[in-house]
Amino acid sequence: MVKKESKETTGFALGKENYKLMAIGFAIIVVGFILMAGGGSDDPNVFNPEIFSFRRITLAPLILLIGFALEIYAIMKKPKSK
């Protein structure tokens, strides 16, 4: 019996550029969550209006949406053929 060797190369599912875009998207998402954090009060009986700041209500969710959109684009982008 003769064994046939298959020359299938197993590699990554996406290209190098896709993984770079995914890393950038992940970093943007982390920045969005960091911007959303904070604003709490040490005393539960005292209300801190800082929780409703522009940064937490508007800016951080927009940055998160941009990060998630970039992640979707990075996954869907067709890798360059060699």
Secondary structure, 3 states (H helix, E strand, C coil): CCCCCCCCCCCCCCCHHHHHHHHHHHHHHHHHHHHHCCCCCCCCCCCCHHHHCHHHHHHHHHHHHHHHHHHHHHHHCCCCCC
